[in-house]
Amino acid sequence: MISPYKLLDWIDPTKLHWDYLSSNPRAIFMLQQSPKKINYLWLSSNPEAIDLLSTNIKKVVWPVLCLNPKAIPLIMENPLLISWSSLNRNPGAISILEANPDKICWWMLSLNSGATPILEKNQDKIDWKSLSSNPGAIDLISRNLDKVDWNALSSNPSAIHLLEANPDKINWEMLSANSAALHLLEANLDKICWYMLSLNPGAIKLLEKNQEKIHWRMLSENQAIFEIDYSGLKQRIEPLVEELMQVCYHPNRFKKYLLEYHYDLADDQYC
């Protein structure tokens, strides 16, 4: 399988850490090429690794897999192995949790970006520290600023407007990992935590300019170290170009296009 991604030119692959790389959704092609370097604890959380996990089911770490939003079918095939605490954080598991209300762990559910409808109906059960980092709950957070944990909120990419309005409450270490906070970080370089920033996909250009400050272990988990490999994709589809042209410009398809765009087919020049 040819990957649509490649490492950025300035990334030194020898500095990357395979444990953290195993959780990176864009690193699948590297993991497939070096299967002995895969860490299945980290891989179990990788939403793009379902095929690898399915074919290595005995190596799966189930409490971590239960966090994986794309692993729901695999999880439901093995109900006795479900970690309900972890599943509470999985945005793909909302219908399962609604069907099993006795299994809800409210502090974990408060972290779940897909659980806002449940949380809205059960505000007395919310863990507000957890909720403060939940990007899917920003409306609920905005209505309850007196309950917010500002340290956790500083990591929330949906909360930039609240952080801008309350700069004295920002936790700069947590903000350094916030993908929506680049403008705040660039304006306050002396406050950046480079360890956390190395994880931040929104800060890849800033990291490129300050490579001596990068923490490569954290950077290995950063999806932005990869870019789309347009040249590779072009090579991949080149053998199919002629066939695609034949299909796309077949007379029957061409006539359908003309009808969709309301050309007058009564005019012989179109037929």
C-alpha positions as CSV (number, residue, x, y, z in Angstrom):
1,M,0.0,0.0,0.0
2,I,1.4,3.4,-1.0
3,S,1.1,6.1,1.6
4,P,-0.3,9.5,0.7
5,Y,2.2,11.0,3.2
6,K,5.9,11.6,3.6
7,L,8.1,13.1,6.2
8,L,8.8,16.8,5.9
9,D,12.2,17.4,4.4
10,W,13.7,18.8,7.6
11,I,12.7,15.9,9.8
12,D,15.5,13.6,10.7
13,P,13.9,10.1,10.8
14,T,16.8,8.8,13.0
15,K,15.7,11.1,15.8
16,L,12.1,9.9,15.9
17,H,10.9,7.6,18.6
18,W,9.0,4.5,17.5
19,D,6.9,4.2,20.6
20,Y,5.4,7.6,20.1
21,L,5.4,7.2,16.3
22,S,3.2,4.1,16.7
23,S,0.4,6.4,17.8
24,N,0.8,8.8,14.9
25,P,-2.1,8.4,12.3
26,R,0.1,9.5,9.4
27,A,3.0,7.2,10.2
28,I,1.2,4.0,9.2
29,F,3.5,3.5,6.1
30,M,6.6,3.7,8.3
31,L,5.1,1.2,10.8
32,Q,4.2,-1.2,8.0
33,Q,7.8,-1.0,6.7
34,S,9.3,-1.7,10.2
35,P,6.8,-3.9,12.0
36,K,9.3,-5.0,14.6
37,K,9.6,-1.5,15.9
38,I,5.8,-1.1,16.5
39,N,4.8,-0.5,20.1
40,Y,1.3,-2.1,20.3
41,L,0.4,-0.2,23.5
42,W,0.7,3.1,21.5
43,L,-0.6,1.6,18.3
44,S,-3.8,0.5,20.0
45,S,-4.9,4.2,20.2
46,N,-4.1,4.9,16.5
47,P,-7.3,5.4,14.5
48,E,-5.6,4.7,11.2
49,A,-4.1,1.4,12.4
50,I,-7.2,-0.8,12.5
51,D,-5.9,-3.2,9.8
52,L,-2.7,-3.7,11.7
53,L,-4.5,-4.1,15.0
54,S,-7.0,-6.6,13.5
55,T,-4.3,-8.8,12.1
56,N,-2.4,-8.7,15.4
57,I,-5.3,-9.0,17.8
58,K,-3.3,-10.8,20.4
59,K,-0.9,-7.8,20.7
60,V,-3.7,-5.3,21.2
61,V,-3.8,-3.4,24.6
62,W,-7.6,-3.4,25.2
63,P,-7.9,-0.5,27.7
64,V,-6.0,1.7,25.1
65,L,-8.0,0.3,22.1
66,C,-11.2,1.3,23.9
67,L,-10.1,4.9,23.4
68,N,-9.8,4.5,19.6
69,P,-12.8,6.0,17.8
70,K,-12.4,3.8,14.7
71,A,-12.1,0.6,16.6
72,I,-15.7,0.3,17.7
73,P,-16.5,-2.8,15.5
74,L,-13.4,-4.5,16.8
75,I,-14.2,-3.6,20.3
76,M,-17.8,-4.9,20.0
77,E,-16.6,-8.2,18.7
78,N,-14.9,-8.7,22.0
79,P,-17.3,-7.4,24.6
80,L,-15.7,-9.2,27.5
81,L,-12.5,-7.3,27.0
82,I,-14.1,-3.9,27.0
83,S,-12.5,-1.4,29.4
84,W,-15.6,0.7,30.2
85,S,-13.5,3.5,31.9
86,S,-11.6,4.0,28.6
87,L,-14.7,3.6,26.4
88,N,-16.3,6.5,28.2
89,R,-13.7,8.8,26.6
90,N,-14.3,7.4,23.1
91,P,-16.4,9.8,20.9
92,G,-17.4,6.8,18.7
93,A,-19.0,5.0,21.6
94,I,-21.8,7.4,22.5
95,S,-24.6,5.0,21.5
96,I,-23.0,2.2,23.5
97,L,-22.7,4.4,26.6
98,E,-26.3,5.6,26.2
99,A,-27.4,1.9,26.2
100,N,-25.3,1.2,29.3
101,P,-25.8,4.1,31.6
102,D,-24.6,2.1,34.6
103,K,-21.2,1.9,33.0
104,I,-20.7,5.6,32.7
105,C,-17.7,7.1,34.4
106,W,-18.5,10.8,34.6
107,W,-15.0,12.2,34.9
108,M,-13.9,10.3,31.8
109,L,-17.1,11.1,29.9
110,S,-16.5,14.8,30.6
111,L,-13.4,14.5,28.4
112,N,-15.4,13.0,25.5
113,S,-15.9,15.4,22.7
114,G,-18.9,13.5,21.4
115,A,-20.7,13.4,24.7
116,T,-22.1,16.9,25.0
117,P,-25.8,15.9,24.7
118,I,-25.4,13.5,27.6
119,L,-23.4,16.0,29.7
120,E,-25.9,18.8,29.0
121,K,-28.6,16.6,30.5
122,N,-26.5,15.7,33.5
123,Q,-24.7,18.8,34.5
124,D,-24.7,17.9,38.2
125,K,-22.5,14.9,37.3
126,I,-19.9,16.7,35.2
127,D,-16.2,16.8,36.2
128,W,-15.4,20.4,35.3
129,K,-11.7,20.0,35.2
130,S,-12.1,17.3,32.6
131,L,-14.7,19.2,30.7
132,S,-12.5,22.3,30.5
133,S,-10.2,20.5,28.1
134,N,-13.1,19.2,26.0
135,P,-13.2,21.0,22.6
136,G,-16.8,19.7,21.9
137,A,-18.2,21.3,25.1
138,I,-17.2,24.9,24.6
139,D,-20.8,26.2,24.7
140,L,-21.4,24.4,28.1
141,I,-18.0,25.7,29.3
142,S,-18.8,29.3,28.2
143,R,-22.0,29.3,30.3
144,N,-20.2,28.1,33.4
145,L,-16.9,30.0,33.6
146,D,-17.1,30.1,37.4
147,K,-16.5,26.3,37.3
148,V,-13.8,26.2,34.7
149,D,-10.3,24.9,35.3
150,W,-8.1,27.4,33.5
151,N,-5.1,25.1,33.4
152,A,-7.1,22.5,31.5
153,L,-8.9,25.1,29.4
154,S,-5.5,26.4,28.2
155,S,-5.1,23.2,26.2
156,N,-8.6,23.5,24.6
157,P,-8.4,24.6,20.9
158,S,-12.1,25.7,21.0
159,A,-11.4,28.1,23.9
160,I,-9.0,30.6,22.3
161,H,-11.6,33.4,22.6
162,L,-11.9,32.8,26.3
163,L,-8.2,32.6,26.8
164,E,-7.6,35.9,24.9
165,A,-10.2,37.6,27.1
166,N,-8.5,36.2,30.3
167,P,-4.7,36.2,29.5
168,D,-3.8,36.3,33.2
169,K,-5.4,32.9,33.6
170,I,-3.5,31.2,30.9
171,N,-1.3,28.2,31.7
172,W,1.5,28.6,29.2
173,E,2.7,25.0,29.5
174,M,-0.7,23.7,28.5
175,L,-1.2,26.4,25.9
176,S,2.0,25.4,24.2
177,A,0.2,22.2,23.1
178,N,-2.9,24.1,21.9
179,S,-3.1,23.8,18.1
180,A,-5.2,27.0,17.8
181,A,-2.9,29.2,19.9
182,L,0.0,29.8,17.5
183,H,-0.6,33.6,17.4
184,L,-0.5,33.8,21.2
185,L,2.6,31.6,21.4
186,E,4.5,33.6,18.7
187,A,3.8,36.8,20.6
188,N,5.1,35.2,23.9
189,L,8.1,33.1,22.9
190,D,9.6,33.5,26.3
191,K,6.6,31.7,27.8
192,I,6.6,28.6,25.5
193,C,7.1,25.1,26.9
194,W,9.1,23.5,24.0
195,Y,8.4,20.0,25.3
196,M,4.6,20.6,24.9
197,L,5.0,22.7,21.8
198,S,6.8,19.7,20.1
199,L,3.4,17.9,20.2
200,N,1.5,20.9,18.7
201,P,0.6,20.4,15.0
202,G,-0.3,24.1,14.6
203,A,3.3,25.0,15.6
204,I,5.3,23.0,13.0
205,K,6.7,26.1,11.3
206,L,7.8,27.5,14.7
207,L,9.4,24.2,15.5
208,E,11.2,24.2,12.2
209,K,12.8,27.6,13.0
210,N,13.9,26.4,16.5
211,Q,15.0,22.8,15.9
212,E,17.6,22.9,18.7
213,K,14.6,23.2,21.1
214,I,12.6,20.3,19.8
215,H,11.8,17.3,22.0
216,W,11.9,14.6,19.4
217,R,10.0,12.0,21.4
218,M,7.0,14.4,21.6
219,L,7.5,15.5,18.0
220,S,7.2,11.8,16.9
221,E,3.5,11.9,17.9
222,N,2.9,15.2,15.9
223,Q,0.9,14.6,12.8
224,A,2.3,17.7,11.2
225,I,5.7,16.1,10.7
226,F,4.2,14.5,7.6
227,E,2.9,16.2,4.5
228,I,0.9,14.9,1.5
229,D,3.2,13.2,-1.0
230,Y,1.8,14.7,-4.2
231,S,4.6,13.3,-6.4
232,G,4.0,9.8,-5.0
233,L,0.3,10.1,-5.5
234,K,0.8,11.2,-9.1
235,Q,2.9,8.1,-9.7
236,R,0.3,6.0,-8.0
237,I,-2.5,7.0,-10.3
238,E,-0.5,7.4,-13.5
239,P,-1.2,3.8,-14.7
240,L,-4.9,4.5,-14.2
241,V,-5.1,7.8,-16.0
242,E,-6.1,6.5,-19.4
243,E,-8.7,4.2,-18.0
244,L,-10.1,7.1,-15.9
245,M,-10.3,9.3,-18.9
246,Q,-12.2,6.7,-20.9
247,V,-14.7,6.4,-18.0
248,C,-15.1,10.1,-17.4
249,Y,-15.5,11.1,-21.0
250,H,-17.6,8.1,-22.1
251,P,-20.5,9.5,-24.3
252,N,-23.2,8.4,-21.9
253,R,-21.4,10.1,-18.9
254,F,-20.8,13.2,-21.0
255,K,-24.5,13.4,-21.9
256,K,-25.3,13.1,-18.2
257,Y,-23.0,16.0,-17.5
258,L,-24.8,18.1,-20.1
259,L,-28.2,17.4,-18.6
260,E,-27.0,18.3,-15.1
261,Y,-25.7,21.6,-16.3
262,H,-28.9,22.3,-18.3
263,Y,-27.5,22.3,-21.8
264,D,-30.0,21.9,-24.6
265,L,-29.6,18.4,-25.9
266,A,-31.8,19.2,-28.8
267,D,-28.9,21.0,-30.4
268,D,-27.0,18.4,-32.4
269,Q,-23.6,19.9,-31.5
270,Y,-23.9,18.3,-28.1
271,C,-24.9,14.8,-29.2
